[in-house]
Amino acid sequence: MDRSIKRKKSITGVLGVIILSMLLAFLVSCAGNTPIKQQPGAQLWGDNCIRCHNIRPPANLTDEQWEVAVMHMRTRANLTALEAERIVEFLKASN
C-alpha cells in the first residue's frame, strides 16, 4: 500500500477519534451540571414527571394525595428518597 494512502487513513482515524471524543465531552456536559442533591423540587418534578404525564397544577391534589402519588411513583420512576422528598416539598409548597 502506498505510504500516502496509509498516512491519510491514519490521519482520518485520528481525526475521527478526536471528533468523537469532543462530541462525547459535549454530550456529558449537557447532561446536567447540577448535582441531584442541589436540584430544586420543581426541576426534579419537571425532569422526571413530564416524561410520562401531562403536568397538572399542584392544587389538583391535596398534600396527602401528592404524598401517596409520589410514593407510588418513586418506585416506578426510579426516584431516590431525596428526589421524592424534594418533589413532595415543592408540590406541598405550591399547593
N, C-alpha and C positions, 0 to 999 in steps of 0.2 A: 504494500500500500504506500502511496506517495506520502512523504513527510508533511506536506502542506495540508493534505486531507486529514491526517492524524491530528495535526495541530488544530485545525478548525473544529474537529469533533471534540477535542479536549477542551477548547475554549467554550464551545457551545455547552458542554456538560457542566463546566464550572459556572457559567452564567446561569444555567438552569437551576443549579443548587443555590446560588446567591438569591435569585428571584424568589424561589420557593421559601427560602429562609426569611426573606423580608416580608413575604405575604403572611407566613405563619406568625411572625412577630407582630404584624399589624392586626391580625385577627385576635391574637391573645390580648393585645392592649385594648381592643374594642369590647372584649367580653365583660367588662365592668371593672372599674378600678376601685369601687367602694366595697370594702370587705363586708360580709353579711352582718357582722357584729355592729357595723356602723350604719347600715341601711335603715331608713325610717320605715315604719309600718306601711305608710301609703305607697312607698316604692315597692315593697315586698308584695303588697296586695295587688298592685297593678302588674308587676312582673310575673306573678305566679297564677293569680286567679283568672286573668284575662285570657290565658291560653285556652281555657275550656268554657268559660262563662262570659255572658254579657254582664259587664259590671253594673250592679244595681246600687242605688244610693244606700248608704249605711242606715238611713232611717227606715228602710223597708223591713228590717228585722229588729227585734229588741236586743238588748245586751246579752241576755241569756240565750236567745236563739243564735246570735253570732258565735257565742262560745261553743255551742253544740255543733254548728256548721263548720267552724274552723277545726274543732277537734276531729270531726269526721274527715274533713279534707286533708288534715295533716298527714294521715297515712296514705291517702290516695295521691296526693300531690308531692309526697316525699319531702315534707317540710320538717325542718328541725324544730325542737321545742322553742328555741329563741325566735325563730321566724314566726311561728304560730302565735307566740305571745305578743310580738310586735304588731302583727296584723290585728289581733283582737283588741289591743290597746288603741290602735288607730281607729278601728270601727266603733268602739265604745266612745271615744272622744269626739267622733264625727256624728254620732247618733243624736 
